[in-house]
Amino acid sequence: MPELPEVETTVAGLRPVLEGQRLTMVEPRRADLRWPIPVDLRQRMTGAVVTSLGRRAKYGLIETDRGDVMIFHLGMSGRWRIDPEEIEKHDHLLVETQSGRRLTLNDPRRFGALDIVRRENLGHYRPFVAMGPEPLGDDFTGGYLKAATKDRKAPIKQILLDQRTVAGLGNIYVCEALHMAGISPGRKGAAISKPRYERLVAAIKQVLIAAIAAGGSSLRDFVQPDGELGYFSKDWRVYGREGEACECGGPVLRRVDSGRSTFYCSHCQK
C-alpha cells in the first residue's frame, strides 16, 4: 500500500499539472471505489480552478476556488496517470484541464477512495477526526511520543502504525525507522525512555525525507504520476531483506505481526 512518501510524491507530481488550472471535465466512471463516490463530485469539481494541492496522512487533497476539497486515497494499487495515451479499464476518474492536459485515477483493486468536502469541514472529515500529528510536523517530538505512550503496553511498532498516535506512517517506514533508532519493534511503548524516543522521532523524519527525495518505494504497483518508479527501496536497511546481513553483521529477521511482515535485527535493535 502506498505510504506517506508515495502520496507526497504523487501530490508533487500532480501539482505542476493541476495547480492554477480550471477543470473542464471531472468524470467518475463508476459509482464507488472503497466507498461510494459522492454523486455531486462531478458538478462541484467541473469548472472549478485548482488553488492548491496537499496531503493529510495517506490522503491527497485537491483544493478549489469554490471552497471544495477533493480527497483521494490510493488504496492498495491506485495511481494517477498524466496524459495517458489510452483510457484503461481501471481508470475510474477522468480529469481534463483548460490547458488540454488529461489525468486519470487508476485503481485495479478498487481499495482507494474519492470524496469531496468543504474546506471549513476538513478537520471534521471522519477519517481525520482522531488522527495524530503529522510525522514531519513540529508537533511530532520525542516528548509528545513519550507522553502518548506512557501507559501503553502495546509493542512500539503497533503504536506507530496506529493513526491516532501519528498520522501517515506505514509498515515499510516504521520498520526502517525502528532499525535506524536501534529499537526493537516488540518493545513496549511505556518501556522506552524519552532520549530513545527523541532518536526514534529523528529517525522517522530522516527516513521519510529520504524516501520522498527518492520518489517513494517501488512496492508492487506503485509508480509516480509520470510513470517513473520510486527508488527508495534500494536503500532499505531491513525491509524485505530477510536472511541478508544487517550493517552490524547480524542477520535480518522477519516475523508476522497482525498479518504484517516485520523486518528487524535482533542484534542491534533492543
N, C-alpha and C positions, 0 to 999 in steps of 0.2 A: 504493500500500500504506500502511495506517495506520502512522505512525511513533510515536516515544516520546510526543509531546504528545497524540496521539489516544488512545493506550492509557491514559495518565494521566487524560485527560478521561473516558474510558469507565469507569475504576475509580471515579473521583469520582462519576459518575452512578449507579453501582450501589451504592455504599456506603450511602446512606440507606435503600435498599430492602432490602438483604440483611443488613447488619451487625446481629448480635444476634438474627437470625431463625432459627427452626427450619425446615428444608426438608422439606415434607410430600410433595413429589414431585420427582424428578430423573429425567427420561426422555429418553435419547438416541433419536432417531428414525431413525438409520441406524448402520451398524457402523463407518463410518470417515469421516474428512474427509481432510486431507492424509496422515495415517497412521491406523491403527486406533484406535478409541476403546476404552479398557480395558473388558473385559466386566464387571468388578465396580464400575464407576463408579456405576451406579445404586444398588447395595447400600450402598456406602460413604458416599454423599452423602445418601441419603434418610434423614430422621430426625435428621441432624446439625444442630448450631447453628453458623452462620457467626460466627466470632470476629473476623475482620479481613479486609480486602482490601488488596492491594498490587500492586506491579509490579516486574518484573525485565526490563530492556531493553524489548523489544516484547511481552512476555508479561504477562498479567494473572494474579493469584494470589488465590484464594478459599480461606481457611483455616478449618478447622472445629475444634470442641471434641474431635473424635476423633483429632486429630493428623494429619489428612489435608489436603493442599493440592490443590485442583483448579486446573489450569493451563489457560489458554486463550490462543490466538493468533488474531488476526483475519484473517490472511492478506491476500488482495488486496481482498476485498469484505465481510468479516464485520462484523457489528454486533449489539449486544444491543438487544432491543426490550422496553420495560416496559409491562405491561398492554395488549398488543395486542388489538384488537377481534376479530380472526380469526387462526387459525393458518395460516401460509402454507406453500407447498410447500418453501421453503428454510429454514424454521425447523427446524434439525436437533437442537436441545436444548430441552426444556421444563423449566421450574423453577417450582414453586409454594411459597409460604411460608405459615407458620402464620397470618399476618395476612391472607391472602387475595390477596396480590399474585402476579402471573404474569409470568414473563420468558421470552424465547426468544432463542437464539443463532441468528441468521440469516446464512447464508453461501452465496450463489448459486453462486460459483465453486468452493467447497469446497477452498480453499487454506489455510484456517485449521486449527486443531488443538485437541483436548481431551485432557487427560491428568490423571492423579492420582498423587501421590507422598506419601510420609511426610514430615512436616516436617523430621525429622532428616536426611533424604536429599536435601533440596532443593539443597544445594550440589554434590551429586554427580549431579544430573539432567543427562543427556547434553548438551542444548543450553547449559547454564550452565557446564559444567566449565571451558572455556577462555576464557570471556568476560572482557573487561577491566572496568575500574571504571565505575560509573555516571557519566554526564557531569555530573550535578547534585550529585554527592557530593564530599566534601572530598578524596578521594584523586586526583581528576582535576585536575591542576595543570599549569602550563606546564613545570615541572621534570620531572614524570612523562612528559609528551608528548615533551619533548626527549630524555629517556633512552630512551624506547620507539622512537624513530625515528633514533637516532644512526647506524645502519648501513643505513637503509632508502633505497633509490634509487627506490622507487615514488613516484608523484605523491601529494601530501598528501591529495587528495580520496579516492583509493583507500584510503589508510591509515586515514582517519577512518571509512570505510564498513566496514572490517574489524572485526567484533565482538570480535576478540581484542585489539584496541587500546583500544577504548572501546565500551561496550555501549549499543545502542539508537539510535544515530544512523542516519539515512536520508538519501536523496538531497536532499530539499527543504531540510532544515535545515542540511546540510553546505554546500550552495550558498549559502544565506543567510549563514551564519556566516563563510565564507571571504570573501565580499564585504564584510561588516562589518569584518573584520580587515584587509582590503586585501591578501590573499594569493592569488596565482594558484592555481587548482585543479591546475595541471600542475606546480607547483614540487615538486622532490624533497624528501622529508621530511628527509633529512640536511642539506639546504642551508638550512634555516630556523633562525634564531637563537632562543635562549631568550626574549629580550624579545618577539619576534614570536609565539612560542608562548604566552606569557602573554596577549597580546592576543587570540589565537585562542581560548584557553580561556574568557576573559571573554566573547567574542562568542558562543560556543556556549551558554554558560549564559544569557546575555541573550536570545538568540533562542528557546531552549526555554521559558524562563519566560514570555516574552511570548506564545508560541503556546499554552501551557497556559492562561494567563489568558483568551485569546480563544476557548478551546474547541476548539483544533486547527484544521486546514485542511479546507476543503470540496473534497477531491480525489476526483473520480469518485463513489464510492458512500459515502464516509464521512459519517455523521451521528452525533450523540451519542445515548445511550440514550433520551433523552426526545424524540428526533425532530428536535431543533434542529441546524442546520448550524453548523460551526465557521467563524469569520470571520477567522482569521489570514491567509488568502490575500489579502485586500485590502491587507495590509501587506507583501507580498512585495517585496523590494528588487530581485531579479533573476529569481527562479524564474518560469518561464512568461512572461517579458516580452521575448522575443527581438524585436529591432528597435526597442524603445522606448528612451527616453533614460534612462541612468543618472543618479543625482543629481549626478555630476560633469560631465554633459553629453555624455559618450561613449555609443555605442550598446551595448545589452545584446546579447551574442553567445550563440550556442548551438552546442554540438558534441556528438557522441555518444561516450561513453567506456564500453566494455564493455556496450553495449546500453542505457546510461542517458544521459538528456539532462543536460548540464552547462551551466548558465547563469552568465555572468560578464561582467565589464567589463575589457577589456584595458588601459584607461587607468588605472584606479585599483587594479587588482589586479596585484601584481608578485611 
